[in-house]
Amino acid sequence: MLKLSPLSRRRLALFRAHRRGLWSLRLFALLFLVSLFAEFIANDRPLLVHYDGHWFVPVLRDYSEDAFGADLMPVSADYTDPELAERIAAKGWMLWPPVSFDYATVVKDLGAAAPSPPSFRNLLGTDDQARDVLARVIYGFRISVLFGFTLTIISSVIGIAAGAVQGFYGGLVDLLFQRFIEIWSGMPQLYMLIILSSIITPGFWILLVFLLLFSWMGLVGVVRAEFLRGRNLEYVRAAKALGVSNVTVMWRHILPNAMVATLTFLPFTLSGSVTILASLDFLGFGLPPGSPSLGELVAQGKNNLQAPWLGISAFIVLGGMLILLIFIGEAVRDAFDPRKSLR
């Protein structure tokens, strides 16, 4: 069993005492866990097919139509095709996910011009390309959170390392690094992204690498200040006098204290990363066209004012996600605040 130090137990108790942050963390974790299995929740392929005594798992594997009859064509099976559905129903059955549409599925037989309003078939309606909004929200939530997590983790590692080097060595190293950050932070990011998008089509990893070039600077100042203060403490000087290497002193003696201030910023950094992706998608410089994106849904709401369900869905999902992250950040900040006490 994992043993926690008294300080860690106190911080955990403070976090649990922040009821709003605790329930926000539980709700956000639940939503994120559900979105990880988006293919099993919203898909235009059945979860399971039993045909003529054989089992098929279309959600995990592609099957050709001739697997359900030798007289069919050897092409990828379209389970929404009425002829194929009738053939399977004659000798078996299909188990569909709760939402029988993928994020790119064009819904047929709407009965109204796209974007169509919410109905029992499409709970959040469809967008202007006749795609199910609920399916796109589920997939878009997953992409947004995964992008935010990846950007936050990698940029935090780079920013912490840069701030640690600046604060620990100081002097000329700190001076040159500060001048470089001042110049680099003044670069016009949006214009550079526009130039980049005119050369290549931005994707998940291209956007991630581009944003990493600038987002790592967010934590440098906080970590630098902690290392500037910590390098002059008595136990750090004693460790140096005993011959402990600089890397060991930085990692073992100063970094744990610097991480206290850093961890309180992480939830807010995550919310900022999610907002950046949504903003770029809204402007048209984010993920490739057709990708499930919350920012693209916001843009559709702006362009289709006669379909308010598009804007309302995007506002609720994005606003709710950011509110949960802010509440979690407040709870983490209170947990690491030495002035806070349990009541």
TORLUM-574341 format. One record per residue (C-alpha): residue in three letters; residue number from 1; z, y, x. Coordinates in Angstrom, 2 decimals. Example, Ala and Ser with C-alpha at 12.3 -4.5 7.8 and 13.67 -1.06 7.14 Angstrom:
residues 2
(pt ALA 1 (7.80 -4.50 12.30))
(pt SER 2 (7.14 -1.06 13.67))
END
This chain:
residues 343
(pt MET 1 (0.00 0.00 0.00))
(pt LEU 2 (-0.93 3.45 1.27))
(pt LYS 3 (2.08 5.52 2.30))
(pt LEU 4 (1.89 9.26 1.87))
(pt SER 5 (3.84 11.79 3.86))
(pt PRO 6 (6.36 13.99 2.00))
(pt LEU 7 (3.95 16.93 2.30))
(pt SER 8 (1.07 14.91 0.84))
(pt ARG 9 (3.28 13.69 -2.01))
(pt ARG 10 (4.29 17.27 -2.75))
(pt ARG 11 (0.65 18.41 -2.83))
(pt LEU 12 (-0.31 15.51 -5.07))
(pt ALA 13 (2.56 16.32 -7.42))
(pt LEU 14 (1.50 19.97 -7.55))
(pt PHE 15 (-2.05 18.95 -8.38))
(pt ARG 16 (-0.86 16.66 -11.17))
(pt ALA 17 (1.37 19.42 -12.49))
(pt HIS 18 (-1.74 21.58 -12.95))
(pt ARG 19 (-2.69 19.93 -16.24))
(pt ARG 20 (-5.89 21.88 -16.73))
(pt GLY 21 (-7.20 20.96 -13.29))
(pt LEU 22 (-6.11 17.33 -13.62))
(pt TRP 23 (-7.90 16.81 -16.93))
(pt SER 24 (-10.93 18.69 -15.61))
(pt LEU 25 (-11.10 16.28 -12.68))
(pt ARG 26 (-10.84 13.28 -14.99))
(pt LEU 27 (-13.54 14.58 -17.31))
(pt PHE 28 (-15.87 15.57 -14.48))
(pt ALA 29 (-15.41 12.19 -12.75))
(pt LEU 30 (-16.14 10.40 -16.03))
(pt LEU 31 (-19.31 12.41 -16.67))
(pt PHE 32 (-20.51 11.91 -13.11))
(pt LEU 33 (-19.80 8.17 -13.25))
(pt VAL 34 (-21.75 7.88 -16.50))
(pt SER 35 (-24.68 9.84 -15.06))
(pt LEU 36 (-24.89 7.47 -12.08))
(pt PHE 37 (-26.02 4.79 -14.53))
(pt ALA 38 (-28.58 7.04 -16.23))
(pt GLU 39 (-31.25 4.34 -16.12))
(pt PHE 40 (-29.04 2.12 -18.26))
(pt ILE 41 (-28.33 4.92 -20.75))
(pt ALA 42 (-31.69 6.67 -21.15))
(pt ASN 43 (-34.83 4.70 -20.42))
(pt ASP 44 (-38.14 3.81 -22.02))
(pt ARG 45 (-37.71 0.24 -20.79))
(pt PRO 46 (-35.43 -2.36 -22.39))
(pt LEU 47 (-32.27 -3.37 -20.60))
(pt LEU 48 (-32.91 -7.04 -21.32))
(pt VAL 49 (-35.77 -9.07 -22.80))
(pt HIS 50 (-35.61 -12.69 -23.96))
(pt TYR 51 (-39.10 -14.10 -24.53))
(pt ASP 52 (-40.10 -17.72 -25.05))
(pt GLY 53 (-36.95 -19.04 -23.36))
(pt HIS 54 (-37.27 -16.73 -20.34))
(pt TRP 55 (-35.12 -13.74 -19.38))
(pt PHE 56 (-36.49 -10.43 -18.12))
(pt VAL 57 (-34.69 -7.31 -16.84))
(pt PRO 58 (-37.27 -4.51 -17.17))
(pt VAL 59 (-34.76 -1.78 -16.32))
(pt LEU 60 (-34.49 -3.20 -12.78))
(pt ARG 61 (-37.91 -4.74 -12.24))
(pt ASP 62 (-41.54 -4.15 -13.19))
(pt TYR 63 (-43.33 -6.85 -15.17))
(pt SER 64 (-47.00 -7.09 -16.06))
(pt GLU 65 (-48.13 -7.60 -19.63))
(pt ASP 66 (-49.51 -11.07 -18.92))
(pt ALA 67 (-45.91 -12.26 -18.44))
(pt PHE 68 (-45.66 -12.06 -22.24))
(pt GLY 69 (-48.94 -13.81 -22.93))
(pt ALA 70 (-51.78 -15.11 -20.80))
(pt ASP 71 (-54.33 -13.25 -22.93))
(pt LEU 72 (-52.89 -9.85 -22.01))
(pt MET 73 (-53.99 -7.62 -19.16))
(pt PRO 74 (-52.29 -7.84 -15.73))
(pt VAL 75 (-51.05 -4.24 -15.91))
(pt SER 76 (-47.57 -2.78 -16.02))
(pt ALA 77 (-45.96 -3.56 -19.35))
(pt ASP 78 (-45.51 -0.71 -21.82))
(pt TYR 79 (-42.64 -1.84 -24.04))
(pt THR 80 (-43.24 1.02 -26.48))
(pt ASP 81 (-46.68 -0.38 -27.28))
(pt PRO 82 (-46.48 -1.73 -30.86))
(pt GLU 83 (-48.69 -4.73 -30.05))
(pt LEU 84 (-46.53 -5.81 -27.11))
(pt ALA 85 (-43.33 -5.15 -29.09))
(pt GLU 86 (-44.56 -7.36 -31.95))
(pt ARG 87 (-45.51 -10.14 -29.55))
(pt ILE 88 (-42.05 -10.10 -27.93))
(pt ALA 89 (-40.31 -9.94 -31.33))
(pt ALA 90 (-42.23 -13.04 -32.47))
(pt LYS 91 (-40.74 -15.18 -29.71))
(pt GLY 92 (-37.60 -13.30 -28.65))
(pt TRP 93 (-35.90 -9.92 -28.68))
(pt MET 94 (-35.36 -6.73 -26.67))
(pt LEU 95 (-32.10 -4.89 -25.93))
(pt TRP 96 (-32.72 -1.16 -25.64))
(pt PRO 97 (-30.45 1.47 -24.02))
(pt PRO 98 (-28.68 4.01 -26.28))
(pt VAL 99 (-31.43 6.58 -25.59))
(pt SER 100 (-34.83 4.90 -25.62))
(pt PHE 101 (-36.54 7.64 -23.60))
(pt ASP 102 (-36.82 8.34 -19.90))
(pt TYR 103 (-36.67 11.91 -18.57))
(pt ALA 104 (-40.49 11.91 -18.27))
(pt THR 105 (-41.28 10.00 -21.47))
(pt VAL 106 (-43.53 11.88 -23.89))
(pt VAL 107 (-42.12 11.27 -27.36))
(pt LYS 108 (-44.82 10.22 -29.84))
(pt ASP 109 (-44.93 10.70 -33.60))
(pt LEU 110 (-42.60 13.70 -33.59))
(pt GLY 111 (-43.64 14.89 -37.02))
(pt ALA 112 (-43.48 18.49 -35.79))
(pt ALA 113 (-44.97 20.55 -33.00))
(pt ALA 114 (-43.14 20.42 -29.68))
(pt PRO 115 (-40.51 21.64 -29.02))
(pt SER 116 (-39.11 19.78 -32.00))
(pt PRO 117 (-35.57 20.36 -33.34))
(pt PRO 118 (-32.69 17.87 -32.94))
(pt SER 119 (-32.86 14.73 -35.07))
(pt PHE 120 (-31.33 11.26 -35.22))
(pt ARG 121 (-34.11 10.08 -32.91))
(pt ASN 122 (-33.77 12.97 -30.45))
(pt LEU 123 (-30.18 14.19 -30.63))
(pt LEU 124 (-30.85 17.36 -28.63))
(pt GLY 125 (-34.47 17.76 -29.70))
(pt THR 126 (-37.48 17.80 -27.40))
(pt ASP 127 (-38.83 20.38 -24.98))
(pt ASP 128 (-42.24 22.04 -25.04))
(pt GLN 129 (-43.81 18.96 -23.44))
(pt ALA 130 (-42.38 16.59 -26.07))
(pt ARG 131 (-39.78 15.09 -23.70))
(pt ASP 132 (-36.33 14.12 -24.91))
(pt VAL 133 (-33.82 16.82 -23.94))
(pt LEU 134 (-30.79 14.50 -23.90))
(pt ALA 135 (-32.46 12.16 -21.41))
(pt ARG 136 (-33.41 15.09 -19.18))
(pt VAL 137 (-29.87 16.46 -19.36))
(pt ILE 138 (-28.38 13.13 -18.25))
(pt TYR 139 (-30.75 12.77 -15.30))
(pt GLY 140 (-30.55 16.49 -14.47))
(pt PHE 141 (-26.75 16.39 -14.38))
(pt ARG 142 (-26.87 13.54 -11.88))
(pt ILE 143 (-29.37 15.26 -9.61))
(pt SER 144 (-27.44 18.55 -9.72))
(pt VAL 145 (-24.11 16.94 -8.82))
(pt LEU 146 (-25.58 14.71 -6.10))
(pt PHE 147 (-27.42 17.68 -4.60))
(pt GLY 148 (-24.26 19.77 -4.75))
(pt PHE 149 (-22.12 17.05 -3.16))
(pt THR 150 (-24.61 16.44 -0.35))
(pt LEU 151 (-25.09 20.12 0.40))
(pt THR 152 (-21.35 20.82 0.27))
(pt ILE 153 (-20.35 17.93 2.54))
(pt ILE 154 (-22.99 18.47 5.23))
(pt SER 155 (-22.67 22.26 5.26))
(pt SER 156 (-18.87 21.99 5.41))
(pt VAL 157 (-19.04 19.66 8.42))
(pt ILE 158 (-21.40 22.02 10.25))
(pt GLY 159 (-19.41 25.12 9.27))
(pt ILE 160 (-16.07 23.60 10.29))
(pt ALA 161 (-17.47 22.53 13.67))
(pt ALA 162 (-18.99 25.96 14.30))
(pt GLY 163 (-15.81 27.80 13.27))
(pt ALA 164 (-13.67 25.48 15.38))
(pt VAL 165 (-15.73 26.12 18.52))
(pt GLN 166 (-15.67 29.87 17.91))
(pt GLY 167 (-11.97 30.11 17.26))
(pt PHE 168 (-10.80 27.73 19.97))
(pt TYR 169 (-12.81 29.08 22.89))
(pt GLY 170 (-13.00 32.73 21.79))
(pt GLY 171 (-14.24 35.29 24.27))
(pt LEU 172 (-17.94 35.34 25.00))
(pt VAL 173 (-18.59 32.19 22.94))
(pt ASP 174 (-17.04 33.80 19.88))
(pt LEU 175 (-18.84 37.09 20.47))
(pt LEU 176 (-22.31 35.54 20.82))
(pt PHE 177 (-21.75 33.21 17.87))
(pt GLN 178 (-20.66 36.10 15.63))
(pt ARG 179 (-23.74 38.14 16.53))
(pt PHE 180 (-25.96 35.13 15.77))
(pt ILE 181 (-24.30 34.62 12.37))
(pt GLU 182 (-24.74 38.30 11.51))
(pt ILE 183 (-28.46 38.13 12.31))
(pt TRP 184 (-29.01 34.74 10.66))
(pt SER 185 (-27.17 35.69 7.46))
(pt GLY 186 (-29.45 38.71 7.07))
(pt MET 187 (-32.57 36.56 6.78))
(pt PRO 188 (-34.32 36.86 3.38))
(pt GLN 189 (-33.76 33.33 2.06))
(pt LEU 190 (-35.75 33.70 -1.15))
(pt TYR 191 (-38.81 35.10 0.61))
(pt MET 192 (-38.67 32.32 3.19))
(pt LEU 193 (-38.48 29.76 0.39))
(pt ILE 194 (-41.49 31.32 -1.34))
(pt ILE 195 (-43.46 31.04 1.91))
(pt LEU 196 (-42.29 27.45 2.34))
(pt SER 197 (-43.28 26.50 -1.21))
(pt SER 198 (-46.77 27.90 -0.63))
(pt ILE 199 (-47.21 25.57 2.35))
(pt ILE 200 (-45.58 22.37 1.08))
(pt THR 201 (-44.21 21.18 -2.26))
(pt PRO 202 (-40.41 21.47 -2.16))
(pt GLY 203 (-38.51 18.27 -2.93))
(pt PHE 204 (-34.90 17.14 -2.96))
(pt TRP 205 (-34.59 16.67 0.80))
(pt ILE 206 (-36.75 19.64 1.76))
(pt LEU 207 (-34.64 21.94 -0.39))
(pt LEU 208 (-31.48 20.39 1.03))
(pt VAL 209 (-32.54 20.98 4.64))
(pt PHE 210 (-33.69 24.53 3.87))
(pt LEU 211 (-30.44 25.49 2.13))
(pt LEU 212 (-28.41 23.85 4.90))
(pt LEU 213 (-29.90 26.35 7.33))
(pt PHE 214 (-27.87 29.10 5.62))
(pt SER 215 (-25.07 27.51 3.56))
(pt TRP 216 (-23.05 26.30 6.58))
(pt MET 217 (-21.88 29.85 7.29))
(pt GLY 218 (-19.60 29.95 4.24))
(pt LEU 219 (-16.62 28.26 5.91))
(pt VAL 220 (-17.08 29.51 9.46))
(pt GLY 221 (-14.92 32.60 8.99))
(pt VAL 222 (-11.99 30.72 7.46))
(pt VAL 223 (-11.96 27.97 10.11))
(pt ARG 224 (-12.47 30.48 12.93))
(pt ALA 225 (-9.44 32.48 11.83))
(pt GLU 226 (-7.26 29.36 11.66))
(pt PHE 227 (-8.32 28.25 15.15))
(pt LEU 228 (-7.79 31.74 16.59))
(pt ARG 229 (-4.25 31.63 15.25))
(pt GLY 230 (-3.55 28.01 16.08))
(pt ARG 231 (-4.73 27.98 19.68))
(pt ASN 232 (-1.80 30.23 20.69))
(pt LEU 233 (0.93 28.15 19.05))
(pt GLU 234 (3.55 26.53 21.27))
(pt TYR 235 (2.73 22.89 20.55))
(pt VAL 236 (-0.96 23.54 21.32))
(pt ARG 237 (-0.05 25.12 24.67))
(pt ALA 238 (2.25 22.22 25.39))
(pt ALA 239 (-0.53 19.73 24.67))
(pt LYS 240 (-2.86 21.59 27.03))
(pt ALA 241 (-0.16 21.65 29.74))
(pt LEU 242 (0.18 17.86 29.42))
(pt GLY 243 (-3.53 17.48 30.14))
(pt VAL 244 (-4.77 16.71 26.65))
(pt SER 245 (-8.50 17.34 26.35))
(pt ASN 246 (-9.80 20.27 24.33))
(pt VAL 247 (-11.55 17.99 21.82))
(pt THR 248 (-8.30 16.08 21.17))
(pt VAL 249 (-6.32 19.30 20.76))
(pt MET 250 (-8.88 20.67 18.33))
(pt TRP 251 (-9.11 17.43 16.32))
(pt ARG 252 (-5.45 16.37 16.26))
(pt HIS 253 (-3.39 19.55 16.47))
(pt ILE 254 (-5.37 22.48 15.02))
(pt LEU 255 (-7.91 21.01 12.62))
(pt PRO 256 (-5.33 19.54 10.14))
(pt ASN 257 (-3.89 23.03 9.64))
(pt ALA 258 (-7.35 24.57 9.33))
(pt MET 259 (-8.36 21.98 6.72))
(pt VAL 260 (-5.71 23.29 4.32))
(pt ALA 261 (-7.61 26.52 3.82))
(pt THR 262 (-10.96 24.73 3.95))
(pt LEU 263 (-10.19 22.18 1.22))
(pt THR 264 (-9.26 24.91 -1.23))
(pt PHE 265 (-12.80 26.32 -0.92))
(pt LEU 266 (-14.67 23.03 -1.39))
(pt PRO 267 (-14.73 22.93 -5.25))
(pt PHE 268 (-15.99 26.51 -5.33))
(pt THR 269 (-18.59 25.66 -2.67))
(pt LEU 270 (-19.71 22.72 -4.81))
(pt SER 271 (-20.11 24.90 -7.89))
(pt GLY 272 (-22.12 27.38 -5.81))
(pt SER 273 (-24.40 24.59 -4.57))
(pt VAL 274 (-25.08 23.44 -8.13))
(pt THR 275 (-25.82 27.03 -9.16))
(pt ILE 276 (-28.25 27.51 -6.27))
(pt LEU 277 (-30.33 24.49 -7.29))
(pt ALA 278 (-30.38 25.57 -10.94))
(pt SER 279 (-31.40 29.10 -9.93))
(pt LEU 280 (-34.27 27.88 -7.75))
(pt ASP 281 (-35.49 25.55 -10.51))
(pt PHE 282 (-35.33 28.42 -12.98))
(pt LEU 283 (-37.48 30.58 -10.69))
(pt GLY 284 (-39.93 27.73 -10.09))
(pt PHE 285 (-39.12 27.20 -6.39))
(pt GLY 286 (-36.88 24.17 -6.78))
(pt LEU 287 (-37.62 20.53 -7.49))
(pt PRO 288 (-41.24 19.43 -8.12))
(pt PRO 289 (-42.65 19.98 -11.63))
(pt GLY 290 (-41.59 17.27 -14.05))
(pt SER 291 (-38.30 16.54 -12.30))
(pt PRO 292 (-35.22 16.44 -14.53))
(pt SER 293 (-33.63 19.79 -13.84))
(pt LEU 294 (-31.04 21.90 -15.61))
(pt GLY 295 (-32.60 25.07 -14.22))
(pt GLU 296 (-35.99 24.08 -15.62))
(pt LEU 297 (-34.32 23.54 -19.01))
(pt VAL 298 (-32.94 27.09 -18.80))
(pt ALA 299 (-36.43 28.37 -18.10))
(pt GLN 300 (-37.76 26.46 -21.11))
(pt GLY 301 (-35.07 28.04 -23.27))
(pt LYS 302 (-36.16 31.48 -22.06))
(pt ASN 303 (-39.83 30.76 -22.72))
(pt ASN 304 (-39.22 29.19 -26.14))
(pt LEU 305 (-36.89 31.53 -27.98))
(pt GLN 306 (-37.99 29.93 -31.25))
(pt ALA 307 (-36.27 26.71 -30.06))
(pt PRO 308 (-32.64 27.77 -29.52))
(pt TRP 309 (-31.47 24.20 -28.93))
(pt LEU 310 (-33.07 24.29 -25.48))
(pt GLY 311 (-31.09 27.31 -24.29))
(pt ILE 312 (-27.90 26.15 -26.01))
(pt SER 313 (-28.09 22.70 -24.40))
(pt ALA 314 (-28.67 24.18 -20.93))
(pt PHE 315 (-25.88 26.73 -21.38))
(pt ILE 316 (-23.32 24.15 -22.53))
(pt VAL 317 (-24.12 21.65 -19.76))
(pt LEU 318 (-24.29 24.16 -16.90))
(pt GLY 319 (-21.41 26.27 -18.18))
(pt GLY 320 (-19.22 23.24 -18.84))
(pt MET 321 (-19.93 21.78 -15.40))
(pt LEU 322 (-19.08 25.03 -13.62))
(pt ILE 323 (-15.93 25.55 -15.70))
(pt LEU 324 (-14.69 22.06 -14.80))
(pt LEU 325 (-15.35 22.67 -11.11))
(pt ILE 326 (-13.57 26.03 -11.20))
(pt PHE 327 (-10.51 24.48 -12.88))
(pt ILE 328 (-10.47 21.70 -10.28))
(pt GLY 329 (-10.68 24.32 -7.54))
(pt GLU 330 (-7.73 26.21 -9.00))
(pt ALA 331 (-5.66 23.02 -9.04))
(pt VAL 332 (-6.56 22.22 -5.42))
(pt ARG 333 (-5.73 25.77 -4.37))
(pt ASP 334 (-2.32 25.57 -6.03))
(pt ALA 335 (-1.66 22.16 -4.49))
(pt PHE 336 (-2.17 23.49 -0.96))
(pt ASP 337 (-0.32 26.76 -1.58))
(pt PRO 338 (3.03 26.58 0.27))
(pt ARG 339 (4.49 29.21 -2.05))
(pt LYS 340 (4.02 27.03 -5.12))
(pt SER 341 (6.95 24.98 -6.31))
(pt LEU 342 (7.30 22.24 -8.92))
(pt ARG 343 (8.91 23.37 -12.14))
END
